[in-house]
Amino acid sequence: MDKEKIEKAVFNIIEAIGENTQRSALLETPRRVAEMYEEVFSGLKEDPKLELEVGFEESHREMVILRDIPFYSMCEHHLLPFYGRAHVGYIPNNNGRVVGASKIARVVDILAKRPQKSRKD
Protein backbone atom coordinates (compact mmCIF):
# COMPACT_ATOMS: atom_id res chain seq x y z
CA MET A 1 0.00 0.00 0.00
CA ASP A 2 1.38 3.39 -0.96
CA LYS A 3 0.57 5.50 2.09
CA GLU A 4 2.40 8.51 0.68
CA LYS A 5 0.08 8.57 -2.35
CA ILE A 6 -2.95 8.26 -0.10
CA GLU A 7 -1.73 11.17 2.05
CA LYS A 8 -1.25 13.35 -1.04
CA ALA A 9 -4.69 12.41 -2.34
CA VAL A 10 -6.37 13.23 0.98
CA PHE A 11 -4.49 16.52 1.15
CA ASN A 12 -5.78 17.32 -2.36
CA ILE A 13 -9.34 16.42 -1.36
CA ILE A 14 -9.16 18.70 1.68
CA GLU A 15 -7.86 21.49 -0.54
CA ALA A 16 -10.43 20.77 -3.30
CA ILE A 17 -13.41 21.08 -0.95
CA GLY A 18 -12.18 24.53 0.04
CA GLU A 19 -10.84 23.76 3.49
CA ASN A 20 -7.69 25.30 4.88
CA THR A 21 -5.08 22.52 4.67
CA GLN A 22 -3.00 24.33 7.29
CA ARG A 23 -5.74 24.45 9.91
CA SER A 24 -4.37 22.70 12.99
CA ALA A 25 -7.18 20.12 13.16
CA LEU A 26 -6.46 19.05 9.55
CA LEU A 27 -2.66 18.96 9.56
CA GLU A 28 -2.45 15.27 10.48
CA THR A 29 -5.63 14.18 8.69
CA PRO A 30 -3.89 12.88 5.53
CA ARG A 31 -1.58 10.69 7.66
CA ARG A 32 -4.46 9.45 9.80
CA VAL A 33 -6.55 8.55 6.74
CA ALA A 34 -3.60 6.71 5.16
CA GLU A 35 -3.10 4.69 8.35
CA MET A 36 -6.82 3.93 8.52
CA TYR A 37 -6.87 2.77 4.88
CA GLU A 38 -3.91 0.50 5.58
CA GLU A 39 -6.01 -1.28 8.21
CA VAL A 40 -9.37 -1.08 6.42
CA PHE A 41 -7.92 -2.62 3.24
CA SER A 42 -5.44 -5.01 4.86
CA GLY A 43 -7.36 -7.97 3.42
CA LEU A 44 -5.99 -7.13 -0.03
CA LYS A 45 -2.59 -8.52 0.95
CA GLU A 46 -3.83 -11.60 2.82
CA ASP A 47 -4.86 -14.98 1.43
CA PRO A 48 -8.02 -16.25 3.16
CA LYS A 49 -7.32 -19.81 1.95
CA LEU A 50 -4.36 -20.02 4.33
CA GLU A 51 -6.76 -19.75 7.28
CA LEU A 52 -8.52 -22.93 6.15
CA GLU A 53 -5.41 -25.13 6.01
CA VAL A 54 -5.72 -26.22 9.64
CA GLY A 55 -8.68 -28.45 10.34
CA PHE A 56 -9.78 -31.42 12.39
CA GLU A 57 -10.78 -34.89 11.22
CA GLU A 58 -13.97 -35.29 13.24
CA SER A 59 -15.95 -37.66 11.00
CA HIS A 60 -18.61 -34.98 10.98
CA ARG A 61 -21.11 -35.47 8.16
CA GLU A 62 -23.69 -32.73 8.66
CA MET A 63 -23.62 -29.11 7.53
CA VAL A 64 -21.69 -26.75 9.79
CA ILE A 65 -23.26 -23.30 10.16
CA LEU A 66 -21.77 -20.24 11.83
CA ARG A 67 -24.14 -17.32 12.22
CA ASP A 68 -23.91 -13.65 13.08
CA ILE A 69 -20.21 -13.09 12.38
CA PRO A 70 -19.83 -9.29 12.56
CA PHE A 71 -17.93 -7.56 9.78
CA TYR A 72 -16.99 -4.03 8.73
CA SER A 73 -16.15 -3.17 5.13
CA MET A 74 -16.08 -0.48 2.41
CA CYS A 75 -18.13 -0.26 -0.77
CA GLU A 76 -16.01 0.09 -3.87
CA HIS A 77 -18.26 2.65 -5.58
CA HIS A 78 -17.90 5.47 -3.06
CA LEU A 79 -15.39 4.07 -0.53
CA LEU A 80 -18.01 4.43 2.18
CA PRO A 81 -18.07 2.13 5.19
CA PHE A 82 -20.80 -0.35 5.96
CA TYR A 83 -21.21 -3.20 8.40
CA GLY A 84 -23.26 -6.30 8.85
CA ARG A 85 -23.34 -9.90 9.97
CA ALA A 86 -22.23 -12.85 7.88
CA HIS A 87 -23.56 -16.39 8.00
CA VAL A 88 -21.32 -19.20 6.73
CA GLY A 89 -22.33 -22.78 6.08
CA TYR A 90 -20.33 -25.66 4.67
CA ILE A 91 -20.45 -29.42 4.38
CA PRO A 92 -17.34 -31.23 5.68
CA ASN A 93 -15.35 -33.24 3.15
CA ASN A 94 -15.58 -37.04 2.83
CA ASN A 95 -13.30 -37.48 5.85
CA GLY A 96 -15.51 -35.29 8.01
CA ARG A 97 -12.86 -32.54 8.23
CA VAL A 98 -14.07 -29.39 9.98
CA VAL A 99 -12.45 -25.99 10.48
CA GLY A 100 -12.39 -24.08 13.76
CA ALA A 101 -14.99 -21.34 14.16
CA SER A 102 -12.26 -18.74 14.70
CA LYS A 103 -10.77 -19.60 11.31
CA ILE A 104 -14.11 -19.05 9.57
CA ALA A 105 -14.48 -15.69 11.35
CA ARG A 106 -10.93 -14.79 10.26
CA VAL A 107 -11.79 -15.57 6.61
CA VAL A 108 -14.83 -13.29 6.86
CA ASP A 109 -12.61 -10.54 8.32
CA ILE A 110 -9.98 -10.88 5.56
CA LEU A 111 -12.59 -10.75 2.81
CA ALA A 112 -14.40 -7.83 4.45
CA LYS A 113 -11.15 -5.85 4.50
CA ARG A 114 -11.31 -5.46 0.73
CA PRO A 115 -13.43 -3.07 -1.35
CA GLN A 116 -16.80 -4.78 -1.86
CA LYS A 117 -18.61 -5.04 -5.16
CA SER A 118 -22.32 -4.45 -5.38
CA ARG A 119 -24.57 -7.39 -6.16
CA LYS A 120 -25.25 -5.97 -9.62
CA ASP A 121 -21.60 -6.27 -10.74
N, C-alpha and C positions, 0 to 999 in steps of 0.2 A: 504494500500500500504506500502510495506516495503522499505522505502527510504534508510535505511542503507545498505540493500542488493544491491540496485541499485548503490549506491555510490561505494561499493566494486567492483561490476562488471565493472563499468566504469573505475575505477582505474586500474583494471586488463587489460581491453582493451587498455588503454593508454600505459601500460607497454608492452603488447603483440605486439603492432605495432612498438615497439622500441623507443618510445618517452621517454624523461626524465620526470618522474612523479613529480620531485621536481622543474621543471622549473616554474618560478613564474606565467606565464600565464596559467599554467595547474593545479595549486594547488587547486583552487576552482571549477574546471570543474566537478568533480564527484558530488559535492553538487548541482551545477547549473543544471546538467542533471537530477538528482533525482527530483528536484523541477519542472523542465519542464515536466517530465513524470507524476508527480502527477496531473498537469493541463491537459496535453494532453490525459490522460486516465481516467479523472474524471468521465466520463460517465459509467464506470464499476460499480460504487457504487450508481448510480442514477436510479430510475425507471421512464422511459418515460411515462408510463400509468398514473402516478399521474398528469402529466401536462394536461391530457385530461379530468380530472374530472369536471372541471368548464366549463360550456357551457351556451348557451342561447337558449331558446325556441323561435324561430323566424318563425316557420311555413314555413321554406325554403325547397323547394322540389327539387331544381336543384343541379347539381354537383358544389362543391366548389373547386376551383383550386388556389393554391398559387404557383407562379413561381419564379425562380431565387433566391432561398434561399441559400446564400453562406455557405459553410462548409469547414472545415479543418480537416483532419484525418490522420491515419497512416495505411499502409498496414501491414498485419500480417506476411507476408513472410520475409520481410527484415527490418521491423520497419522503413520504409522510409515515409516521409510525402507526402501527395498529397492534392489537393484542388479541389473544383468544385462548381457546383450549383445544388441544388435539386429542383424538382418540385413535389408537393403533391396535390393529388386530392382525394376527398371523397364525398360520397352521404350522406346527413343528414339522421338521423333515421326517423321513422314514425311520430314523433312529430315535425320534422323540426329542431331538435337541431343542432346548429353549435358551433364551437370552435373558439376562438379568433385567429387571425393570429399570434400573438406573441407566443401563446401556440404551434402552429404547428412548428414555427421556433425553439422554445426551444426543442421540441422533436427531430428535425433534429440535433440540436447541441449535445444533450445527446447521440444520437446514433452514431454521427460522432466521439465522444470522446471515442471510443472503437476501438480495432484493427479490421480492416476490412478484410473480406474474399474475395478472388477473385471470379469471377463469375463461375469459373470451379468447385469450391468446393461445 
